[in-house]
């Protein structure tokens, strides 16, 4: 059976939106990316946030996330521009902040090792268009106008989860959004984001692998679905 990924991770959204998809609806466990897998190893568990004070914070990682979270909100909230201009500005900004090669390899899971060069090239293009739409929609759903870093957890040197509190006219209470970043010094990249308890890249990997498995290992089925979902998102 073909699965639509257009609203992956859409569960937990407020009642003003009814676009929750099959994938998002059935994945309710808190799960942006497992570090070992992202780093090139295999990991089956989602990153967990430690209790406050249990581990040291990383000031450099926080200094990366803090202004860039505000930049993201600034792009999405700029009503002086058209919807298409905001989409384009968001894509440019995310292209700068996200480690796309690492993320693309991760979400394809075991099939990243068996896909042909042509399939990998087509998947990379289709996934990036699709993912840009997902991340923009999920962050924009907060309707926030302010983002403040509230803490971070160092899982290991160069591997940090930074938590931001999003506030806005439609949020009576701050809403946490966590960013998984890898790097060091002034050189950091985002590899996953946790939105309302859901790590988006982990969710995507699970569903992508399941779809390919259900079609006898045919990666083209997933690519075609992502192309279709990406096209639908661009029309919104």
N, C-alpha and C positions, 0 to 999 in steps of 0.2 A: 504494500500500500504506500502511495506517495505521501510524504509528510510536508506540510508547508512550514517554513521557518520564519515567516514574516514577522511574527510576534514572539520570537524566542525570548524566554525570560520575562514575559509580560505579566506574570501573576503578581499579585500584591498591589496592583494599580488601583487607584481610587475609582469610585463608581462613575466618575464623569467619562470614563473611557471603557467601551465594551469590546476592545479589540484583542482581548486576551486569547491567544492561540492555543491549539492543542498541546504543543510542546511546552509552552510556558505553564499551562494549567496543570500539567501532570508532574512538573518538577518543582516541588514545594520545599525541598530541603535546602538549607543554606549551603551553597556550594560555590571575579575576574580571574585565577589560574593556579594550578599546583606548581610549586616552585621547582621541584626536582624535574618535573616533566618539561617545564618551560626552559630549564637550563640545559635540557638535552637528555636527561635521564628519564626513568619511568616512575610515575607516582600515581597512586590511586586515590589519595585523600585530598580533600579540599583544604586550603589554608584556614587556620583557625585564629581568631583574634584572642590574644592572651588577656587576662584580667589586667585592669589598669595598674600600672606600677610593677607588673610581674617581670617585664623586660625593659631594657633601656630604649629610650627614644633615639631617633636619628635626625639631628637638626638639619643635615644637608638634604636628606630626602624630603623633609617637611618644607624646606626652602624651595625645593623644586615644585612640589605639588601646590603650595599656597598661592603663588601668583598665577600659575597655569589653570587652576580651578576657577579663579576669577576671570581669566581670559576666556575660558569656555563659556561661562555665564554671560560675559559681555557680548560675545558673538551671538549667542542664542537670544539675548534680550534686546538686541539693537533693532528697534522698530523703525529706525530711519531707513533701513534697507528692505529690499523685497525678500520674500520667502526664498527664492532661488539664490539670491546673494548671500543670505544667511547659511543656506546649505553649502554653498561653495566655500565660504569663509570657514565653516566648521570643518569641512574636509581638509582644507589646507592646514589648519591648526592641528587636527588630529594626526595628519601625516607627519607633522614635526614632532609630536609628543610620543607616539606609539611605536613600539618595536614591531613593525609589521612582518618582517621575515620570520622572527621567532614566533609571533602569534599565529601566523598562517601555518607554520609547520606543526605547532602544537594542536590546533583544532582539528587537523586532518588525522591526527593520531597515528595508528599503525599503518594507515594507508599512505602516509607521506613517504614510506620506504618502498612501496610497491608501485605507486603511480608513475606513469611515463612522464618524461620531460614536458610533453605537450599538455598532458592533463594537469601537471603542476602549474604550468603557466596560466592555463585557463582557470584553474581553481583560484590561484592567487588574485587574478583580476576580479573574478566573480565574488569571492569572499570579501575583498576589501570594500567593494561597493555596497554589498549587503551589510557588513559590520558597521560601516560608517553611518548607515541609516539607523541601525539598531541602537548604537550608542547615542546618537543625537536624539532620538525619540525618547529613550529612557531617561536621559539627563534632563531633557526639556520637560518631561512629565512632572518634574518636581515643581515647576513654576517658581523657581527660587530666584532671588536677586542678590543673595549674599552667600559666600562660602568662606568658612573659617576652619583652619586646621585645629583639631582638638587633641591630637595625639598620634603616636606611631608605635609600631612594634617591629623590632629588628629580629627577623627570623634567623639570619646569619649575615655576616658582613656583605653589604651590597645587595641585600634582599630584604625589602622593607614594605610593610603595609602602613599606609598613611590614611588616617580617618579625617574626613571633613564634615562639618555640620552645615547643611543647606537650609536657609531660611528664606521666607518670602511671604507675600500677601496671602497666598492660599494655604500656607502651612502654619497652623496654630502653634506647633512645636517644631524645633529643629529636627531635620531628618539626616541621618548619617549616610554618607557615601564613602566607601573605602577604595583606595587606589593601590594596586600592587605595582611597585616600581623596582627595577633592577639597575645597578650602576654604582657610581661613587663620585665624590667630589661634586663637580658641576655637571657631570655627564650621567643623566638618568633617563630611563625610558619607561613608559607605562606598558605593562604586559597583561593587566586584567583590571576590572572594576567590579566592585560588589555593590549592587543596587537592590535595596530592600531585602537583604539577606541572600541574594543570588549572585554567585560569581559567574559572570556572563560567558567567559571563554570556556570554563569547565562545562557549563550547560551545553554550549555549542558543540564541544568535542563529543560529549555523550550522545547527542542527537545525530550528529553527522556520522559517527561510526555506526550507530544503529541503522541509519538509513542505508548506508552502503552495505552493511551486513545483510540487510533484508532484501537486497537486490543482487545477491550473489557476488559481492565485492566489486560491483560496477561503479567506479568513481564518477563516471559521466552522469549518472542519475542525480547525484548530489550537485554536481556543477550546474546542470540544467535547472534544477530547482532553485539554486541560489541566484542564477541569472534572472529567472522569472520573478523571484521575490524582490531582488534588487530593483528591477524595473518598476514594480508596483510601488515600492517605497519612494522612488524618485518622482512618481506621479502625484504624491500626496502633497 
